[in-house]
Amino acid sequence: MFKNLLFLLLVLITGPLYAQSGEQDSRIERKQFDDILFSPGLIVQHETFLEFNIMFGDVTAIDNGKIPVIGVDGFRIGVETNLRDGRHHTIAPKIGYEISATVFALRLSVVNYFQNGHSEFRVLPELGISLYGWANLTYGYGIPFNDGNLNNVSSHRVALSFNLDRRLKDALFN
């Protein structure tokens, strides 16, 4: 079951990486991720957590005068923590994929929470609003796959995150 779930998650995450190159040449090309962004954030889920991520993706900033296409998509790797000492300190490495363009944000991550010898693995889909990919406000629901008895991590969460890139900031503020 666990292997099947990981395979399904891998297919869902890597599916957008491949695109058809045209009708005449039907070979599949791998999409290039040329941009690296730092993506910090704030998460509220029973307690307040901070997140620190590095995103490997593509920044798109096309303003054609009618409907601007401004945003970012790519892989995120990072960590969440509640920055507490003692027995309630929680740290969670995670990996995922994000698409945030113009006004919508969509993210799918896998997270493993660790706290005092307990561990809890979750799949975390998130959906929300975006300000041209630069700032995202998302709601997520963590689907646990084991009971780690973590009392400070809720299944429901609200996250505010930023994709720090000059092109995204300029598109929003200029």
SEMILUM-108232 format. One record per residue (C-alpha): residue in three letters; y, z negated, x. Coordinates in steps of 0.25 Angstrom, whole numbers, padded with zeros to 4 digits, always signed. Layout:
% residues N
ALAYZX;...
END
This chain:
% residues 174
MET+0000+0000+0000;PHE+0010-0004+0011;LYS+0007+0009+0019;ASN+0009+0017+0007;LEU+0022+0011+0004;LEU+0027+0013+0018;PHE+0023+0027+0017;LEU+0030+0029+0004;LEU+0043+0022+0010;LEU+0042+0031+0022;VAL+0041+0044+0013;LEU+0053+0039+0005;ILE+0062+0036+0017;THR+0059+0048+0025;GLY+0059+0058+0014;PRO+0074+0061+0015;LEU+0072+0064+0029;TYR+0066+0078+0027;ALA+0074+0090+0021;GLN+0071+0104+0018;SER+0079+0113+0028;GLY+0080+0125+0018;GLU+0073+0135+0010;GLN+0070+0145+0021;ASP+0065+0134+0031;SER+0057+0124+0024;ARG+0054+0115+0036;ILE+0057+0100+0034;GLU+0067+0095+0044;ARG+0070+0080+0047;LYS+0083+0075+0043;GLN+0092+0071+0055;PHE+0098+0057+0055;ASP+0110+0058+0064;ASP+0118+0046+0060;ILE+0116+0031+0064;LEU+0123+0021+0055;PHE+0124+0006+0055;SER+0122+0000+0041;PRO+0125-0015+0039;GLY+0125-0021+0025;LEU+0124-0033+0016;ILE+0113-0036+0007;VAL+0112-0047-0004;GLN+0098-0050-0009;HIS+0097-0065-0012;GLU+0104-0067+0001;THR+0114-0059+0009;PHE+0108-0050+0020;LEU+0114-0041+0030;GLU+0108-0028+0034;PHE+0110-0020+0047;ASN+0105-0006+0047;ILE+0105+0007+0056;MET+0105+0020+0048;PHE+0100+0033+0054;GLY+0104+0043+0045;ASP+0114+0054+0041;VAL+0128+0052+0037;THR+0133+0063+0027;ALA+0148+0064+0025;ILE+0151+0077+0017;ASP+0164+0077+0008;ASN+0164+0091+0002;GLY+0176+0087-0008;LYS+0167+0086-0020;ILE+0156+0076-0018;PRO+0156+0069-0005;VAL+0142+0068+0002;ILE+0144+0056+0010;GLY+0133+0046+0014;VAL+0121+0042+0024;ASP+0106+0043+0023;GLY+0096+0038+0033;PHE+0087+0027+0038;ARG+0091+0013+0039;ILE+0085+0003+0048;GLY+0090-0011+0049;VAL+0089-0026+0046;GLU+0093-0036+0035;THR+0095-0051+0037;ASN+0101-0063+0030;LEU+0107-0068+0044;ARG+0102-0082+0040;ASP+0095-0092+0050;GLY+0083-0100+0047;ARG+0072-0098+0037;HIS+0080-0089+0028;HIS+0083-0078+0039;THR+0078-0065+0034;ILE+0078-0052+0042;ALA+0074-0038+0037;PRO+0072-0026+0045;LYS+0072-0013+0036;ILE+0072+0002+0036;GLY+0076+0012+0026;TYR+0083+0024+0021;GLU+0097+0026+0015;ILE+0104+0037+0007;SER+0118+0033+0004;ALA+0128+0044+0000;THR+0141+0044-0007;VAL+0138+0034-0018;PHE+0123+0031-0018;ALA+0115+0023-0009;LEU+0100+0023-0008;ARG+0091+0016+0002;LEU+0077+0012+0004;SER+0072+0002+0014;VAL+0060-0006+0018;VAL+0064-0020+0023;ASN+0055-0032+0028;TYR+0062-0046+0027;PHE+0058-0056+0037;GLN+0060-0071+0035;ASN+0053-0083+0042;GLY+0040-0076+0043;HIS+0040-0070+0029;SER+0042-0055+0028;GLU+0045-0046+0016;PHE+0044-0031+0016;ARG+0052-0023+0005;VAL+0056-0009+0001;LEU+0070-0009-0003;PRO+0076+0003-0011;GLU+0092+0002-0013;LEU+0101+0010-0021;GLY+0116+0009-0022;ILE+0130+0014-0021;SER+0136+0020-0008;LEU+0150+0023-0003;TYR+0147+0036+0005;GLY+0136+0029+0012;TRP+0145+0020+0019;ALA+0143+0008+0010;ASN+0131+0006+0001;LEU+0129-0005-0010;THR+0114-0005-0014;TYR+0105-0012-0023;GLY+0091-0014-0018;TYR+0077-0020-0022;GLY+0068-0024-0011;ILE+0053-0022-0015;PRO+0045-0032-0008;PHE+0031-0029-0003;ASN+0027-0043+0000;ASP+0032-0057-0003;GLY+0038-0063+0009;ASN+0044-0075+0001;LEU+0058-0072+0006;ASN+0068-0080-0003;ASN+0081-0073+0002;VAL+0077-0059+0000;SER+0079-0053-0014;SER+0073-0040-0020;HIS+0086-0036-0025;ARG+0098-0033-0015;VAL+0112-0028-0015;ALA+0116-0022-0001;LEU+0129-0017+0004;SER+0128-0008+0016;PHE+0136+0001+0025;ASN+0133+0013+0033;LEU+0143+0013+0044;ASP+0147+0027+0048;ARG+0161+0033+0050;ARG+0158+0045+0041;LEU+0154+0037+0029;LYS+0166+0027+0031;ASP+0175+0039+0032;ALA+0170+0046+0020;LEU+0172+0033+0012;PHE+0185+0029+0017;ASN+0192+0042+0020;
END
